[in-house]
Amino acid sequence: MIERKKYLDKLISKKQNGLVKVITGIRRCGKSYLLFNIYKEYLKSIGVEEDCIICLALDDDENIKYRNPLELGKYIRSLTVDESKTYFVFLDEIQKVVTIQNPYIDGVEDRISFVDVLLGLMKRENIDLYVTGSNSKMLSSDILTEFRGRGDEIRVNPLSFAEFYYAFEGDKRDAWQEYYTYGGLPLVLSKKSHEEKSKYLQTLFDTIYLSDIMDRNNIFHEKTILDDILNIVSSSIGSLTNANKITNTFKSERQVNISNFTISKYLDYLVDAFLIYKVSRFDVKGRKHIGSPFKYYFSDVGLRNARLNFRQQEENHIMENVIYNELCNRDFDVDVGVVEYCYKDQQKKSKRAQFEIDFVANKGSKKYYIQSALTIADEEKREQEIRSLKRVGDSFKKIVVVKDNIIPWYDDNGILYMGIEKFLLDESALDM
């Protein structure tokens, strides 16, 4: 069993807090296992009786009738009748519950959704409710409003490198290569050969993720467009892009005209399914967010690599994606930084240039500027990587993460350099 201690600790801290605990994340990242195995075992270890832990997987065809919200509510109430006991109710893939017309109100449009069921169950003091979901629409602003402040989200990600590293059974020196190639979906660790791992990831893409997206958004007739957009995004992780740029790619390389609106809509579908992340740019000196273009990163680099049949293994871009995911795992708010630099050219004319900082990571009062650099083998390369950091102009921590396993050190500008494994395995490394 892979210990997901961070998520277990979050669940423990929220136990019986009067809110619906909503565990979200990409499918197959371990949400169900976290609830039905890890958290369930914890509850039993503190004396909770087996019959007080109710587990219902709504993506199981045996439970299909409970996708009707009225049937679901009736079933859970039938199992929680003893008011002297506290029942822990786990509902897996709650988004499978359909919205139906209210059969009890004639002539009035009134629909019943899973939100109505959850709110009804929360009125019972002997129920502590946990649900999982695999798309962000279940936590849209409208639904959160309907929860009336009674929803508490826990986002679960694929295995971090640290989780992967400590569960990896091979030579630990091979762990990084395995991770940046096959990613952190938990079942990857159980596969032995490249063929097994690649087939698993590619099958997930086609039969789970793409099928979910097409089914949820009713776009079966446009699968080719979705495929092409995925290929473009997969090939350009860490690069600035937007709908207009992708539209031009379709025109020039595929001789197909697709509107910016359609491209934007499809990108939002991929974000909604937690398959990719959309990252905004932040003007460091102007202290404001900048609009399009954006950067896109995959929630799991193994899925990205599988999408491209493992053809594009640019370690620098994959490493940047892994760093972004790690910062998200640590609950940072992350932007791409932009530093504007004014100078005079040889003709004494004023010029402006923009330098990029890979990540500006914020959490509370803490802020870090982080640059991902595969190597800083020579002084020219090092200067190129830190020119944006040198022009930030504030006293927050500035860090360069490199691939090599180096002893962390500071330069004369106060910039910290460390290796990728140090950064990923030691959460306190940012503050050393």
C-alpha positions in Angstrom: 0.0 0.0 0.0 1.4 3.4 -1.0 1.0 5.8 1.9 -0.7 9.0 0.9 0.1 10.6 4.2 -0.5 14.2 3.1 -4.1 13.4 1.9 -4.8 11.1 4.9 -3.8 13.9 7.2 -6.1 16.3 5.4 -9.0 13.9 5.8 -8.3 13.4 9.4 -8.2 17.1 10.1 -11.6 17.5 8.4 -13.3 14.5 10.0 -16.8 15.4 11.4 -16.3 19.1 10.6 -20.0 19.5 9.5 -19.0 19.9 5.8 -19.2 17.6 2.7 -15.6 16.5 2.0 -15.2 16.6 -1.8 -12.2 14.7 -3.0 -11.4 15.7 -6.6 -8.7 14.8 -9.1 -8.1 13.0 -12.4 -9.4 9.5 -12.7 -7.1 6.7 -11.6 -5.0 9.0 -9.4 -6.0 7.1 -6.2 -9.0 9.0 -4.9 -11.1 5.8 -4.3 -8.2 4.0 -2.8 -7.5 6.9 -0.5 -11.1 6.7 0.8 -12.1 3.1 0.6 -8.7 1.7 1.8 -6.4 4.1 3.5 -8.9 6.3 5.3 -11.2 3.4 6.0 -8.3 1.5 7.7 -7.6 4.6 9.7 -11.2 4.9 10.9 -11.2 1.2 11.9 -7.9 1.7 13.8 -9.5 4.3 16.0 -12.5 2.1 16.8 -15.1 2.9 14.1 -17.2 -0.2 13.5 -17.3 -1.7 10.0 -21.0 -1.2 9.6 -20.6 2.5 10.3 -18.5 2.9 7.2 -20.7 3.0 4.1 -18.9 2.8 0.7 -20.7 3.2 -2.6 -19.0 3.3 -6.0 -21.3 5.1 -8.4 -19.2 4.2 -11.5 -19.9 0.5 -10.8 -22.7 -0.9 -13.0 -24.1 -2.8 -10.0 -24.9 0.5 -8.4 -26.3 2.2 -11.5 -29.8 2.7 -9.9 -28.3 4.9 -7.3 -27.3 7.4 -10.0 -30.9 8.5 -9.6 -30.6 11.1 -6.7 -33.9 10.0 -5.1 -32.8 6.4 -5.0 -29.4 7.4 -3.7 -30.8 9.4 -0.8 -33.3 6.7 0.1 -30.6 4.1 0.1 -28.1 6.0 2.4 -30.9 6.9 4.8 -31.9 3.2 5.1 -28.3 2.4 6.2 -28.0 5.2 8.8 -31.1 4.8 10.9 -29.3 4.4 14.3 -29.1 7.9 15.6 -26.8 6.8 18.4 -24.0 6.0 15.9 -21.9 8.2 13.6 -21.9 6.9 10.0 -19.0 7.7 7.6 -20.5 7.7 4.1 -18.2 7.5 1.1 -19.7 8.1 -2.4 -17.3 7.5 -5.2 -17.6 9.4 -8.5 -20.6 11.5 -7.4 -20.7 13.3 -10.8 -22.3 10.0 -12.1 -25.5 11.0 -10.3 -27.9 12.4 -12.9 -30.1 15.5 -12.5 -33.8 14.6 -12.8 -37.1 16.3 -13.0 -38.8 16.5 -9.6 -41.7 13.9 -9.9 -43.6 15.4 -6.9 -44.2 18.8 -8.3 -46.7 18.9 -11.1 -46.4 21.7 -13.7 -43.5 23.4 -12.1 -40.0 23.1 -13.4 -37.9 21.8 -10.5 -34.9 19.6 -11.0 -33.1 17.4 -8.4 -29.3 16.9 -8.5 -26.7 15.3 -6.3 -26.2 18.6 -4.5 -29.8 18.3 -3.2 -29.1 14.8 -2.0 -25.9 15.8 -0.2 -27.5 18.8 1.5 -30.3 16.6 2.6 -28.0 14.0 4.1 -25.9 16.7 5.8 -28.9 17.7 7.9 -28.6 14.4 9.7 -26.2 14.8 12.6 -25.1 11.2 12.5 -23.7 11.3 9.0 -20.1 12.4 8.1 -20.1 12.7 4.3 -17.3 12.2 1.8 -17.6 12.2 -2.0 -15.1 11.9 -4.9 -15.4 13.4 -8.3 -13.3 13.5 -11.5 -14.3 16.8 -13.1 -14.3 20.4 -11.9 -17.9 21.1 -12.9 -19.0 19.5 -9.7 -17.2 22.3 -7.9 -18.2 25.2 -10.3 -19.2 28.5 -8.7 -22.9 27.6 -9.1 -22.6 24.3 -7.3 -20.5 25.8 -4.5 -23.2 28.4 -4.0 -25.8 25.7 -3.8 -23.6 23.9 -1.1 -24.1 27.1 0.9 -20.6 27.0 2.3 -20.9 23.4 3.2 -18.4 21.9 0.7 -14.8 21.4 1.6 -12.5 20.4 -1.4 -9.4 18.1 -1.2 -7.6 17.9 -4.5 -5.8 14.6 -5.0 -3.0 14.4 -7.5 -1.1 11.5 -9.1 1.9 10.3 -7.0 4.5 13.0 -6.2 8.0 12.1 -7.0 8.6 11.5 -3.3 5.7 9.1 -3.0 6.9 7.4 -6.2 10.5 7.2 -5.0 9.8 5.6 -1.7 7.4 3.0 -3.3 9.8 2.3 -6.3 11.2 -1.2 -6.0 14.1 -0.9 -8.4 17.4 0.9 -8.1 16.6 4.3 -6.6 19.1 5.9 -9.1 16.6 4.9 -11.8 13.6 6.4 -10.1 13.8 9.9 -11.7 14.1 8.4 -15.2 11.1 6.1 -14.6 9.1 9.0 -13.1 9.6 11.5 -15.9 8.9 8.8 -18.5 5.9 7.0 -17.0 4.5 9.5 -14.5 2.8 9.0 -11.1 -0.4 7.2 -11.7 -0.3 4.6 -8.9 -0.9 1.4 -11.0 2.2 2.3 -13.2 4.3 1.0 -10.3 2.8 -2.5 -10.7 3.8 -2.7 -14.4 7.2 -4.2 -15.1 8.0 -3.6 -18.8 7.9 -0.6 -21.1 5.2 -2.4 -23.1 3.0 -2.9 -20.1 3.4 0.7 -18.9 2.9 2.3 -22.2 -0.2 0.1 -23.0 -1.7 0.9 -19.6 -1.3 4.7 -20.1 -2.4 4.7 -23.7 -5.5 2.6 -22.9 -6.4 4.9 -20.0 -6.2 7.9 -22.4 -8.5 6.3 -25.0 -11.0 4.3 -22.9 -11.2 6.5 -19.8 -10.2 10.1 -20.2 -11.2 10.8 -23.8 -14.4 8.8 -23.5 -15.3 10.7 -20.3 -14.7 14.1 -22.0 -16.6 13.2 -25.2 -19.5 11.7 -23.2 -19.8 14.6 -20.8 -19.7 17.2 -23.5 -21.5 15.3 -26.2 -18.7 15.6 -28.9 -18.4 12.1 -30.3 -18.6 13.5 -33.8 -15.6 15.7 -33.2 -13.1 13.2 -31.7 -10.5 14.0 -34.4 -10.4 17.7 -33.4 -10.0 16.8 -29.8 -7.2 14.3 -30.7 -5.4 17.0 -32.7 -5.6 19.6 -29.9 -4.3 17.1 -27.4 -1.4 16.3 -29.7 -0.5 20.0 -30.1 -0.7 20.7 -26.3 1.3 17.6 -25.6 4.0 18.7 -27.9 4.2 22.2 -26.4 4.2 21.8 -22.7 5.9 24.7 -21.1 5.5 26.9 -24.2 3.2 29.9 -24.4 0.1 29.2 -26.5 -3.5 30.3 -26.9 -6.5 29.4 -29.0 -5.4 31.7 -31.9 -2.0 30.0 -32.1 -3.6 26.6 -32.2 -6.1 27.7 -34.8 -3.2 28.9 -37.0 -1.5 25.5 -36.5 -4.6 23.8 -37.8 -4.7 26.1 -40.8 -1.0 25.8 -41.8 -0.4 22.1 -41.0 -3.7 20.5 -41.5 -5.5 22.9 -43.8 -8.5 22.9 -41.5 -10.4 26.0 -40.3 -11.5 25.8 -36.7 -12.7 28.9 -34.8 -10.9 30.2 -31.7 -14.1 29.7 -29.8 -14.1 26.0 -30.5 -10.4 25.6 -29.6 -10.9 27.5 -26.3 -13.9 25.3 -25.6 -12.0 22.1 -26.1 -9.1 23.3 -24.0 -11.5 24.0 -21.2 -12.9 20.5 -21.5 -9.3 19.1 -21.0 -8.8 21.4 -18.0 -12.3 20.5 -16.6 -11.3 16.8 -16.7 -8.1 17.6 -14.6 -6.1 16.3 -17.6 -4.1 19.5 -18.1 -3.6 22.7 -16.1 -3.9 26.2 -17.5 -1.3 28.6 -16.0 -1.5 32.4 -16.3 1.3 34.9 -16.5 2.0 37.4 -13.8 3.8 40.7 -14.3 6.1 40.7 -11.3 6.8 44.4 -11.2 3.4 45.6 -12.3 1.8 43.1 -9.8 -0.9 42.1 -12.1 -2.0 39.0 -14.2 -1.5 39.2 -17.9 -4.0 37.7 -20.3 -3.4 35.3 -23.2 -1.2 33.5 -24.1 -1.0 30.9 -21.3 1.0 27.8 -20.5 -0.4 24.3 -20.2 1.0 21.5 -18.2 -0.2 17.9 -17.8 -1.4 16.7 -14.4 0.6 13.5 -15.1 3.7 13.5 -17.4 3.3 9.8 -18.1 0.0 10.5 -19.8 1.6 13.3 -21.8 4.4 11.0 -22.9 2.0 8.2 -23.8 -0.1 10.5 -25.8 3.0 11.1 -28.0 3.9 7.4 -28.1 7.0 8.3 -26.0 8.6 10.1 -29.1 9.2 13.5 -27.5 11.2 12.9 -24.4 12.6 16.5 -23.9 13.8 16.2 -20.3 13.9 20.0 -19.9 10.2 20.5 -20.6 9.2 17.4 -18.7 11.2 18.5 -15.7 9.5 21.9 -15.8 6.1 20.1 -15.8 7.1 18.0 -12.8 8.2 21.1 -10.9 4.9 22.8 -11.6 3.0 19.7 -10.4 5.1 19.5 -7.3 4.4 23.1 -6.3 0.7 22.4 -6.8 1.1 19.3 -4.6 2.5 21.5 -1.9 -0.6 23.8 -2.1 1.1 26.8 -3.7 -0.7 29.1 -6.0 1.5 29.1 -9.1 1.9 31.6 -12.0 4.4 32.1 -14.8 6.4 35.2 -14.0 7.2 38.0 -16.4 9.8 40.7 -15.7 9.9 43.7 -17.9 13.4 45.2 -18.5 14.0 48.7 -19.9 17.4 49.5 -21.4 19.1 51.6 -24.1 20.5 50.1 -27.3 23.7 51.1 -29.0 21.9 54.1 -30.6 20.8 55.2 -27.1 17.2 54.4 -27.9 15.0 53.2 -25.1 14.0 49.6 -25.5 11.9 47.1 -23.5 12.4 43.4 -23.1 10.5 40.7 -21.2 12.2 38.0 -19.3 10.4 34.9 -18.0 10.5 33.3 -14.6 9.3 29.8 -14.9 7.2 29.9 -11.7 6.1 32.4 -9.1 4.9 30.3 -6.2 2.8 31.9 -3.4 1.5 30.4 -0.2 0.3 32.9 2.5 3.1 35.3 3.2 5.7 33.1 1.4 6.7 33.7 -2.2 9.4 31.9 -4.3 10.7 32.6 -7.7 11.8 29.3 -9.3 13.7 28.7 -12.5 13.9 25.2 -14.0 17.2 24.6 -15.8 18.3 21.2 -17.1 21.9 22.3 -16.8 24.0 25.4 -16.0 27.2 23.8 -17.3 28.9 27.1 -18.1 28.8 30.7 -17.0 27.0 31.9 -20.1 24.2 29.4 -19.6 23.9 30.2 -15.9 23.6 33.9 -16.6 21.0 33.3 -19.2 18.9 31.3 -16.6 19.2 33.9 -13.9 18.8 37.2 -15.8 15.1 37.3 -15.0 15.7 36.5 -11.3 18.3 39.3 -11.0 15.8 41.9 -12.2 12.9 41.0 -9.9 13.7 43.7 -7.4 12.3 42.2 -4.2 13.7 40.1 -1.3 11.7 36.9 -1.8 13.6 33.7 -2.3 15.0 33.0 -5.8 15.9 29.4 -6.8 17.3 27.6 -9.8 16.5 23.9 -9.9 18.9 21.8 -12.1 18.8 18.1 -13.2 22.2 17.2 -11.7 22.5 16.0 -8.1 24.5 19.0 -6.7 25.2 20.2 -3.3 22.9 23.2 -2.8 24.8 26.6 -3.0 24.2 30.3 -3.2 25.8 32.7 -5.7 26.7 36.3 -5.0 23.2 37.5 -6.0 21.7 35.4 -3.2 20.2 32.9 -5.7 20.0 29.3 -4.4 20.9 26.4 -6.7 19.8 22.8 -6.0 19.3 19.5 -7.8 15.8 18.3 -8.9 15.8 15.3 -6.6 16.7 17.5 -3.6 13.9 19.8 -4.5 11.3 17.0 -4.9 12.3 14.8 -2.0 12.8 17.6 0.7 9.9 20.0 1.1 12.1 22.1 3.5 14.7 22.6 0.8 13.1 25.8 -0.5 13.8 27.4 2.9 17.4 26.2 3.4 
